[in-house]
Every structure is written in C-alpha cells, then in structure tokens.
Amino acid sequence: KKIYEKSVDINYSVEKLDLNLKELLINMDIKSKIFSYISEESLKDKIKGKSFYELANLLNSQIQIKKSEVKFWPFFVNKAPANGDRIKIELRFD
C-alpha cells in the first residue's frame, strides 16, 4: 500500500507546554487515503497488443483497480500499441 500524498491531512494541538521542564506535549491527528501500488511499466507490458475487450477483461480482473476506461485513438485503431511508449496510463484517486 502507498499513501496518496495529496490526501494527507494533519491536525495538531499543543496539550501542554512547560518551558521550565523543557517539555512540549502535542496531540496529532493524521489522515490519508491509501492505495494499492500499481506498476505502470508492468501494466503497460500486459496491455501491449491487446484488443479493447482483452483490455477490459484484464483491467477488470485486477483487484487493485476499482474502475477503468479504455480509449483507442484514432477511432479506427482496434488494438493497443506494441510499443509501451505509445501507451498512456492515467491513475486517478477520486
């Protein structure tokens, strides 16, 4: 699991401050969303050359992927490129 850094929320408050004893007691509340790590390079290797339906089945079988959307461009393309550099993966954490 990894922390989704944009979701980190830190709240703190000073509970006790004693300058004579050089003590400071702070209460902290830290919240964050987490996600299962997905290797984009590994995913690209699995995607290469697959048809739309093969990709949909592949992505739907990945337990760490909640929702996927496959787009081919231009419209007449019917398979993912064999070259991984031509495959674009966009991860969203909504």
N, C-alpha and C positions, 0 to 999 in steps of 0.2 A: 504494500500500500504506500501511496505517496500523499503528501499534503498539497492541496490546491492552494497555493500561496495567496492568490487574490481573495480568498475567503477568510483568511486569518483575522480574527477579531480578539484584541487583547484589552482587557479592562483591569485596572488595578486601583487599590486604595491603600492609603497608609493607615494601618491599625494602631501602631504605637511608634513613637519616636522619643528616644531618651538620649540626649546629647551627652549627659554625664557618663552613662554606661556605654556610649557609642553603639547603641542598638537601634535598629530600624526593622519593624515588622510590617511586611506588605502582604496584602491579600491579592491574589491574581486569579483571574478567570480568563482562560484562553479557549477559544472555539475555532474550529476549522473544519472544512469539508475534506474528505479523503477520497481517493480513487485508486483503483487497481491500475498498476503501471502497464502501459501498452507500448511495446517497442515498435515504433513506426517503420523501421527498416525490416524487421521480421514480418510485419503485416504487409508491407509492400511486396516482399518475396512471395507471400501466399497469394497476393492479388494478381500478380503478373499473368497476362494472357487469359484471364478468366472472363466468361460471359457475364452478362447482367444477372442472370438467375443463379449462376455459380457463386457470384459475389454476394448476392443477397443471402443465400444459404450459408455461406462461410461466415459472414458477419453476424447473422442471427444465431449461429452456433457458439459464438464467443460469449461466455458468461459475463465478462467484464464490460461488454458493450450493451448499453441499455437500448439505444436506438441508432439506426444507421440510415444513410441516404446515399445512393449511388447515382452519379451523373456521368454520362458519356458526352463528350463534345469533340467534334461536331455531331449533329444528330444521326448521321449515317454510320457512326462507329458502333460496333456491336461487341467488342472485346476490350479489356483493359490492355494498355501497352505492355510489351515485353520488357521495355526499359523502365526500371524503377524510378529514374529521374523524371519521367514524364507522368508519374502518378502523384497526385496531390492528396494529402490526408489532412483533414482539419478536425481537431479534437475540440469538443465543446463541453463545458461543465455547467450546465444550466440546472 
